[in-house]
Amino acid sequence: MPGKARPVYLYSLVDPSPGRSKGQRRGLLRVDARTKAGRLLARIRQGVLDHLSQGAEPTLIQCSLAERCAWLELQLQMYDAKQISGQFTSYDAKVYYAAVNSLKRLYKEIGFTKAPPPFASLMKPAGRRRKDTPADAA
């Protein structure tokens, strides 16, 4: 192993690579795959790709949507941890709800829908039977 995995911070926007000054820290955020956050990203990304591609090779757009879903899920998990620790601010709440709505819209665009409850087939159709008609005539 090359070294200890670096933690991911909620408001990180840059790659904190060694040897760069603060003015040179620009680029994409990297997450070490050995961390809990890295494993979450991989699991969500793979689940969304499995849903989208359904056995075929995923397209570039499907990979991009899966990546966005994974990063939003990671961000929301980090906000959940912050809320549990008691450090959740009103700004965090606004960003959290915006991320939740973004994820909801993204899942809707992808085609994730709620599964019907298992008892849905047992429910009777809406409406009432008239008293003067026999039961088998309905």
MODELLER restraints for C-alpha pairs under 7 A, 6 or more apart:
rsr = mdl.restraints
at = mdl.atoms
rsr.add(forms.Gaussian(group=physical.xy_distance, feature=features.Distance(at['CA:5:A'], at['CA:32:A']), mean=6.16, stdev=0.5))
rsr.add(forms.Gaussian(group=physical.xy_distance, feature=features.Distance(at['CA:5:A'], at['CA:34:A']), mean=6.89, stdev=0.5))
rsr.add(forms.Gaussian(group=physical.xy_distance, feature=features.Distance(at['CA:5:A'], at['CA:35:A']), mean=6.73, stdev=0.5))
rsr.add(forms.Gaussian(group=physical.xy_distance, feature=features.Distance(at['CA:6:A'], at['CA:32:A']), mean=6.90, stdev=0.5))
rsr.add(forms.Gaussian(group=physical.xy_distance, feature=features.Distance(at['CA:8:A'], at['CA:31:A']), mean=6.66, stdev=0.5))
rsr.add(forms.Gaussian(group=physical.xy_distance, feature=features.Distance(at['CA:10:A'], at['CA:75:A']), mean=6.97, stdev=0.5))
rsr.add(forms.Gaussian(group=physical.xy_distance, feature=features.Distance(at['CA:10:A'], at['CA:78:A']), mean=6.48, stdev=0.5))
rsr.add(forms.Gaussian(group=physical.xy_distance, feature=features.Distance(at['CA:13:A'], at['CA:28:A']), mean=6.80, stdev=0.5))
rsr.add(forms.Gaussian(group=physical.xy_distance, feature=features.Distance(at['CA:13:A'], at['CA:29:A']), mean=5.84, stdev=0.5))
rsr.add(forms.Gaussian(group=physical.xy_distance, feature=features.Distance(at['CA:14:A'], at['CA:25:A']), mean=5.70, stdev=0.5))
rsr.add(forms.Gaussian(group=physical.xy_distance, feature=features.Distance(at['CA:14:A'], at['CA:26:A']), mean=5.12, stdev=0.5))
rsr.add(forms.Gaussian(group=physical.xy_distance, feature=features.Distance(at['CA:14:A'], at['CA:27:A']), mean=5.35, stdev=0.5))
rsr.add(forms.Gaussian(group=physical.xy_distance, feature=features.Distance(at['CA:14:A'], at['CA:28:A']), mean=5.78, stdev=0.5))
rsr.add(forms.Gaussian(group=physical.xy_distance, feature=features.Distance(at['CA:14:A'], at['CA:29:A']), mean=5.33, stdev=0.5))
rsr.add(forms.Gaussian(group=physical.xy_distance, feature=features.Distance(at['CA:15:A'], at['CA:25:A']), mean=6.15, stdev=0.5))
rsr.add(forms.Gaussian(group=physical.xy_distance, feature=features.Distance(at['CA:15:A'], at['CA:26:A']), mean=6.50, stdev=0.5))
rsr.add(forms.Gaussian(group=physical.xy_distance, feature=features.Distance(at['CA:15:A'], at['CA:27:A']), mean=6.00, stdev=0.5))
rsr.add(forms.Gaussian(group=physical.xy_distance, feature=features.Distance(at['CA:15:A'], at['CA:28:A']), mean=6.10, stdev=0.5))
rsr.add(forms.Gaussian(group=physical.xy_distance, feature=features.Distance(at['CA:15:A'], at['CA:29:A']), mean=5.23, stdev=0.5))
rsr.add(forms.Gaussian(group=physical.xy_distance, feature=features.Distance(at['CA:15:A'], at['CA:30:A']), mean=6.40, stdev=0.5))
rsr.add(forms.Gaussian(group=physical.xy_distance, feature=features.Distance(at['CA:16:A'], at['CA:25:A']), mean=6.42, stdev=0.5))
rsr.add(forms.Gaussian(group=physical.xy_distance, feature=features.Distance(at['CA:31:A'], at['CA:38:A']), mean=5.61, stdev=0.5))
rsr.add(forms.Gaussian(group=physical.xy_distance, feature=features.Distance(at['CA:32:A'], at['CA:38:A']), mean=5.54, stdev=0.5))
rsr.add(forms.Gaussian(group=physical.xy_distance, feature=features.Distance(at['CA:33:A'], at['CA:39:A']), mean=5.83, stdev=0.5))
rsr.add(forms.Gaussian(group=physical.xy_distance, feature=features.Distance(at['CA:37:A'], at['CA:74:A']), mean=6.67, stdev=0.5))
rsr.add(forms.Gaussian(group=physical.xy_distance, feature=features.Distance(at['CA:41:A'], at['CA:70:A']), mean=5.14, stdev=0.5))
rsr.add(forms.Gaussian(group=physical.xy_distance, feature=features.Distance(at['CA:41:A'], at['CA:71:A']), mean=6.74, stdev=0.5))
rsr.add(forms.Gaussian(group=physical.xy_distance, feature=features.Distance(at['CA:41:A'], at['CA:74:A']), mean=6.69, stdev=0.5))
rsr.add(forms.Gaussian(group=physical.xy_distance, feature=features.Distance(at['CA:44:A'], at['CA:70:A']), mean=5.26, stdev=0.5))
rsr.add(forms.Gaussian(group=physical.xy_distance, feature=features.Distance(at['CA:45:A'], at['CA:66:A']), mean=5.12, stdev=0.5))
rsr.add(forms.Gaussian(group=physical.xy_distance, feature=features.Distance(at['CA:45:A'], at['CA:67:A']), mean=5.91, stdev=0.5))
rsr.add(forms.Gaussian(group=physical.xy_distance, feature=features.Distance(at['CA:45:A'], at['CA:70:A']), mean=5.38, stdev=0.5))
rsr.add(forms.Gaussian(group=physical.xy_distance, feature=features.Distance(at['CA:48:A'], at['CA:66:A']), mean=5.45, stdev=0.5))
rsr.add(forms.Gaussian(group=physical.xy_distance, feature=features.Distance(at['CA:49:A'], at['CA:58:A']), mean=6.80, stdev=0.5))
rsr.add(forms.Gaussian(group=physical.xy_distance, feature=features.Distance(at['CA:49:A'], at['CA:62:A']), mean=6.87, stdev=0.5))
rsr.add(forms.Gaussian(group=physical.xy_distance, feature=features.Distance(at['CA:49:A'], at['CA:63:A']), mean=6.81, stdev=0.5))
rsr.add(forms.Gaussian(group=physical.xy_distance, feature=features.Distance(at['CA:49:A'], at['CA:66:A']), mean=6.04, stdev=0.5))
rsr.add(forms.Gaussian(group=physical.xy_distance, feature=features.Distance(at['CA:52:A'], at['CA:62:A']), mean=6.72, stdev=0.5))
rsr.add(forms.Gaussian(group=physical.xy_distance, feature=features.Distance(at['CA:69:A'], at['CA:103:A']), mean=6.50, stdev=0.5))
rsr.add(forms.Gaussian(group=physical.xy_distance, feature=features.Distance(at['CA:72:A'], at['CA:99:A']), mean=6.53, stdev=0.5))
rsr.add(forms.Gaussian(group=physical.xy_distance, feature=features.Distance(at['CA:72:A'], at['CA:103:A']), mean=6.42, stdev=0.5))
rsr.add(forms.Gaussian(group=physical.xy_distance, feature=features.Distance(at['CA:76:A'], at['CA:96:A']), mean=6.61, stdev=0.5))
rsr.add(forms.Gaussian(group=physical.xy_distance, feature=features.Distance(at['CA:79:A'], at['CA:96:A']), mean=6.73, stdev=0.5))
rsr.add(forms.Gaussian(group=physical.xy_distance, feature=features.Distance(at['CA:82:A'], at['CA:88:A']), mean=5.69, stdev=0.5))
